[in-house]
Amino acid sequence: HNWDESRSIESFLSSHFPWSKDPSFLCLLTALSAPHLFYFWVWTNPLGWKGLCRDFLPTLTDPCHAFAMVAYFLKLLQGLLMAAWLRGRDGGGIVGLLRDIFQAFFTPGLVKETT
């Protein structure tokens, strides 16, 4: 059987999704998948999650509360990485995003109050 290169998965991805080979996009895809992988692991391994909470998160004694805290952190990470990726398409990346956030909060007069 002669494999037609135009039918390969790689060819399909590169022609329909040109950003699919971009390493920053692959990092973003991983970050966007992380909560779902975490949820799957907790759903299929609740005793493992309970033990992990007991051993490594002793201040969060309730596994449900610990789950919520980890989920909040993952969502924050997702949002930051998505914003950085979108900003990176204009040339700023994560460093530019963090610099802009820092300047917005700590530079006097940069953000004008409206009355």
C-alpha positions in Angstrom: 0.0 0.0 0.0 1.4 3.3 -1.1 0.9 5.9 1.7 -0.2 9.2 0.3 1.6 12.0 2.2 -1.4 14.4 1.6 -3.5 12.1 3.7 -1.2 11.9 6.7 -2.3 13.2 10.1 0.7 15.5 10.3 -0.1 17.0 6.9 -3.7 17.5 7.9 -2.8 19.2 11.1 -0.2 21.5 9.5 -2.6 22.5 6.7 -5.7 23.0 8.8 -4.1 24.1 12.1 -0.8 25.8 11.3 -0.2 26.7 14.9 -0.3 23.1 15.9 3.5 22.8 15.7 4.1 25.9 17.8 5.7 24.8 21.1 3.9 27.5 23.0 0.6 26.2 21.7 1.5 22.7 22.8 2.3 24.1 26.3 -1.1 26.0 26.3 -2.9 22.8 25.2 -1.2 20.9 28.1 -2.2 23.7 30.6 -5.8 23.6 29.3 -5.9 19.9 29.7 -4.4 19.8 33.2 -7.6 20.3 35.2 -9.4 17.6 33.2 -6.6 15.2 33.9 -6.7 16.1 37.6 -10.5 15.7 37.7 -10.2 12.3 36.0 -7.5 11.2 38.5 -9.5 12.2 41.5 -12.7 10.7 40.1 -11.0 7.3 39.5 -8.7 7.4 42.5 -10.6 9.0 45.5 -8.7 7.1 48.2 -5.4 8.2 46.6 -6.6 11.8 46.6 -7.6 11.5 50.3 -4.2 10.1 51.1 -2.4 12.8 49.2 -4.4 15.4 51.1 -3.6 13.8 54.4 0.2 13.5 53.6 1.0 16.6 51.7 -1.8 19.1 52.4 -2.2 18.8 56.2 -3.6 22.3 56.6 -6.4 21.5 54.3 -7.9 18.6 56.2 -11.0 18.3 54.1 -10.3 16.7 50.7 -13.2 18.6 49.2 -11.7 21.9 50.3 -8.3 20.8 49.0 -9.9 19.8 45.7 -11.4 23.3 45.4 -8.1 25.0 46.1 -6.2 22.9 43.6 -9.0 23.6 41.0 -8.8 27.3 41.6 -5.1 27.3 41.2 -5.4 25.3 37.9 -8.0 27.7 36.6 -5.8 30.7 37.5 -2.8 29.0 35.8 -5.0 28.3 32.7 -6.1 31.9 32.5 -2.6 33.3 32.9 -1.1 30.9 30.3 -4.0 31.6 27.8 -3.5 35.4 28.2 0.3 35.0 27.9 -0.2 32.8 24.8 -2.5 35.3 23.2 -0.2 38.2 24.1 2.8 36.2 22.8 1.2 36.2 19.4 1.8 39.9 19.5 5.3 39.5 20.8 5.1 39.9 24.5 4.7 36.4 25.9 4.4 35.6 29.6 7.2 38.0 30.6 5.4 40.9 28.8 2.1 39.9 30.4 3.5 39.8 33.9 5.3 43.1 33.3 2.1 44.8 32.2 0.2 43.4 35.2 3.0 44.6 37.5 3.0 48.1 35.9 -0.8 48.4 36.1 -0.8 47.7 39.8 2.3 49.5 40.9 2.9 52.4 38.6 1.3 55.5 40.0 -1.0 57.3 37.6 -1.0 54.5 35.0 -4.5 53.5 35.7 -6.8 56.6 35.9 -9.7 56.6 38.2 -13.1 57.5 36.7 -15.7 59.4 38.7 
